[in-house]
């Protein structure tokens, strides 16, 4: 009897403990898809909706997201998730996700999240629920909180592309090649897209009008693409793909009404350079952040610049994209310097520079980015491998974002650009200084500063000056407020007669002053820029 009693007690103990250890906290999620269905952007029986949140790794874990089932009598979808006791009292963050949503926050035609929710409804943009013990049902909500049927308007969008410069550069043949628009909502999408036609009243200019069904305020992307069947002539750059704005797609925002978008020069070049133009690029890498790790670079072994290949006739481009083994950079002469040479002003200040010549006949748009080498001994062929890498692009992990600069046709003078900050591709690269100075005659006997010629001028003018002895020379240009706008020369110079070029392409029309300071000699004269 004693043994039997003892056995019964054990059984009772197990029966008491087991329910406590396996307590069930079932939560029922509910979402009403009526509005999406009536708006024609969600199909009952064809499309699906799910719950995704922190509890199921936002739908990225095996077996997730948590797909919902429609009630038989309405358009409400439900799903149940069982939470452990350890989460009771915690806040659960979640959102609904549809397999075909183009409403606010959705991606359209293939999957979309709800948009962000403001407090107090949202936490970090997500819906939230405080978990309690036992079974519970979260009140039904409309997907994306949209409770009114949306009428999505049909709009006619007209795209315009100027191909005249591409034809001048020799890689577009209007009688043979074709131009296409690729993009969101365009028939043919991101390939093959829709073919443009040449404006019969304006040769070299292409257009296309398409009907797009989108809600007002939707941001859409697009780009242009050339295709050809020819086997002669200059090959298509980048396989015929327009590199876009800062090497990204062009964007526009729908209004609900018909739109004619601004005309875009193919690949951004609005003119062909008529002279060789020398440009000094500079980048500040002090405190630069590795975009792949989010941490500062462990060291900087060297810095390179890579960019568009727009040099017609060059055996090797001055700047070219580094798309494979980064050590190839040394073969294409795009290494930058912080030692007072190659256009660098101050050695050892973490600002690297390089002087680059763009040949006449090149397009006037240059897209470029900087690369830091910090593990020169690496041999990995995959330069996205952050554990064994020689090269880092300067912006985001896999993004093509880059700096962009329109090159002035400066008549052969040297242009020093504003110093870029490593990682800031929208830093508005402009001309900082114009530094072209050339010795033209022998040694003079007196100091002099001649009147510039031509004067008035547009956009370039020549300033001649004479110095009879070696010494420090400064030649600068000021506006009428006395503010310095350009330094044409500021260094030690040997005796001689010199000519300096000042280009006013990036300056407003008006009166300017230029001054020469050499030894004890100082002179100021006036010049007039008329555009």
C-alpha positions, 0 to 999 in steps of 0.5 A: 500500500505504501508503494502504491500511494507513493506512485499515485502522488507522483502521477498527480504531481506530473499532472499538475506541473505539465499544464504550467510548463506548456501554457498556450498564449495564442494570438489571433491577427486579423486584417481586412483586405476589402479596400485593396480588393475593391480597388483592384490591387488585391485578388481574392483567391489569387493573392495572399496576405501574411503577418511578419514581425519580430516574432518570426524574424520578419518572415525571413526564417524557415517556414515563415512568413505566417500566411493568413486564411480568409474567412468564408463570409467576408474579406477578413484574413486571420492567422494564429501564432503561439507565443511562449510565456517568456514573452508575456508582457512584452511588446510585439512589433509586426506588419501585414504583407501582401503578395500584390499591393501597390497602395501606400507603402506597397511595392506593387505587382509582386509583394508589398509591405504596409507603410510606416505607422506614426505613434501612438499606433506605431513603434519604429513605424511598425504596428505593435501589441502588448502580449498578455497571458492566454488566448487573445484576439487583436482587433481587425484593422484595414490593410495599411489603415486604408478604409476608403476605396481608392480610384487609381488614375490612368496618366499619360507620361511622356519621356524625352531624350536628347541623343544629339551629343551621343551621335556627335561622340560617335557611339549612336547612329540614328539610322541604325540604332534604337532608343528605349525607355526602361522603368516602373510601370512602362510596357516592357518594364526594365527590359526590353522596355518600350521603344522611343521614336525620333521627333520628326520636327526635331531630329536627334530628339526622341520621345515616348508617351505611355499610359501608367496606372499609379496613385498620385505621389508615387515615385517611379524610376526609369532609364534609357537604353540603346540597342544596335545590330551594327558591327562597325563604329564605336561600341556602345558604352556600358552596353548601351545603358544610360548611367543616369543621375549619379549613376542611378535611375532617373526619378519622377513623382506621379501627379494623377494627371498627364505629364511631360517630363524634362528632356534628358541628355543621354548619359548626362553629357550636354556637349562635346569638349572642343579642347583637352581639359585638365581637372584636379580631383581631390578627396578627404579620407580622414575618418572615412567609414567603410560602408560595408562594415559601418566602421572606420577603415583600419588603415589607408594603404592607398586611394584610387579614383574610378569613373566614366570612360568618355575619352575618345581616341585614348589608348587607355582611359585616364579614369575607368571603372574598377570592376574586377581585381582592384590591383588593376587600378595601377595599370590605368593610372588612377592612383591618387596622391597625398605627397604634394605631387599630381595636383596635391597641395599639402602632403600628409593631410589625408586629402588625396589628389590626381590630375586628369586630362579629358580629351577633346571629343569626350562628353562633358559629364563625368561620374566617378567614385573613390576607392580605399585600398587597405589590405594590399596583400589580399588575393580574393577575386571578390571585392565584396568580401569584407574580410579579404578585400583590397577595394571599397566603393565609397557609398553603400554596400552594393550601390552604384551611387557616385559623384557627378561633375559637368566639365566646362569646356575651359580652353585647355586650362587646369580646373581644380575641383572642390574637395569631395568627402569620402562617402558623400556622393551628393556633395555638389562637385564644382570648380574651386580654382582655375589654375592655367598659367603658361610662360610665353616670353623671355625675361622682362626688366620690370614688373607689369600686369596687363589688361586682360584680353578679350575684355569684355569676355565670355567665357574665357579670357587671358591675363598677361603679367611680367616678373623680372626676378624669381620669387613668390607670385600670387594672381587672384580674381575677386568679385565686386564685394572683394570676395576671392572667387579664383586663385590663378597662381600662388607659388614661387615662379621664375622670372619671365612673361606669363599668360594665365587663363581665367574661365568664367563659365561657372560665374555670373555676368558682371565686373570682376577684379584681378590682382598680381602680388609679386615681391613688393609689386602689387597691381589690380585691374578690372575685367568684365564678364558678359554672357 
